[in-house]
Amino acid sequence: MLLDTASLYFRAYFGVPDSVRAPDGTPVNAVRGLLDFIARLVQDHRPDDLVACWDDDWRPQWRVDLIPSYKAHRVAVETETGPDEEEIPDTLSPQVPVIEAVLAALGIARVGAAGYEADDVIGTLTARATGPVDIVTGDRDLFQLVDDAREVRVLYPRKGVGDCDLVDGKLIAGKYGVRPDQYADFAALRGDASDGLPGVKGIGEKTAAQLITEYGDLAGVRAAAVDRTSKLTPAKRRGIVEAAAYLDVAPTVVRVASDAPLPEFDPALPAAPRDPAALEALVARWGLGGAAGRLLPVLAAR
């Protein structure tokens, strides 16, 4: 099981009231919510391995170099060295180091890679996997990794993680009209305002799906745009041709990496905390007794 951790702790932050606080009054709604998410996921799906995949760089420079607008609207502070700082609610950012510390004390693997997003960590671990993989995320971009033959699916939360769409090839085909292996090309063509990807003017989700289905992939769509015998309308033909510079680089930006350089780590889900004393101190400091009390028995009973 691979967690898109930021996706989940953002969901926890907005889903759990900020009245959930530590003894000193500090909000810990994201911390508590994430621990409850993990407890429910382990209880429902019984993974052998679980990895909290991390954004060491939420906006990698190599993606920005190709498309400067990539996630630009979410930049809070630009930095000369290292990743730009993402716009994060004031009461969430102090909770992120607490999440890191609690995961470490529990012994749950937290894995990132310099210059890569959590999506790329997930893509790399999925490529390496020799058995079934459940990817837990609220990010549709990861639908491109779904592979029924390899038993790779996405658990896409609707409300909490106890109510997830189980995303397989059939669901993707039914909802978007493309196969999982076509999803990245479809997404590049359609664009995504939430990631600062403009897409092709005049081509929305339905048209992008029709074009990818008819011509097979983005290369086929682009070939049709310069083929005067193709059935493309003049408007679509013009839009695709005029977007050539974007379409040259968009697939590289949209596709998750499968070769991110990852550190050595143990993905095995622990049955007991790795550092009980550290966990006890964190539970006391941040008022996490309820969440820890729900998670630890689930880990022990796995």
C-alpha positions, 0 to 999 in steps of 0.5 A: 500500500502506497500513501500519497501522504500530503493528499491524505493529510490535507484531506484530514486537515480539512475534514477534521475540525481544527478544534482537535488540539494538543494540550497546549492548544495547538491544532493537531487535526491533520495528525490525528486524522492521518493516523485514523486514516492509516488505521482504517486502511490497514484494518480494511485492506490488510497490507503487508507493506505500507509506505508513506510516500513524501513530497521532497520537492512538490514542484520539481525544477525539471518540470518547471523548466518544461512548463513554467506555469506548473503549480505556479499559483500554489507558490507561497515563497520562491527560494534561490536554493531548494524547492519553493515553499508551497502555500499551506494553511498556517495551522497545517504547516506546523503539523507536518513535522509532527506527522514525520516524527510520529511515523518514525516512532511507529516504524512506518516507512516514509520515503521521498526523493530529492527533486521528485514528488510523492507521485514519482515515489509512488510510480517508482515503487509501483514499477518495482513491485512484484505483487498487488499494489494499492495506491491511496490518493485523491490525485487523479494523475495517478490513475495512469498507474492502474494496471489490472494485469499487475493488480495495481489499483487506486483507492480514491477517497470520496469522503474518508478512506473508509469510502473509497472508489476502487479505481481499476481499468474498467472504472477509468474506461467507463468514466473517462473513455480511455485506458489507464495507459492512455490516461497521461496523454489524455490528461496532457491534452485536456490540461489541468488548471489545478496543476497549472497545465493549460492543455489545448485550447478548445479541447476539454475532457470529453473531446480529449478522450474522443481524440485519444480513443480515435488516434491511440495516443498523443502522437497519433492525435498530433499526426492527425492534426497535420494530416489534411486527410484526417477527419479533424475539424479545422478548429481542433486541427488549428488548436493542436498545431498551435499548442505544439510547444506545450505538447512537446513537453507536457507528456514528460511533465504529466507522466510520473517517474518510474526511476526516482532514486530512492533510499534503502528502507524497510516497507514492512508494516510494523506490528508494534512501534519501532520506538515506544518511548518516542511514541509515548512522548509524542502522544503525551505532547500532542494529545494523540492518545485516542488516535494511537489507541485506535491504530496500535491494536490494528497494527498488532492484529494485522 
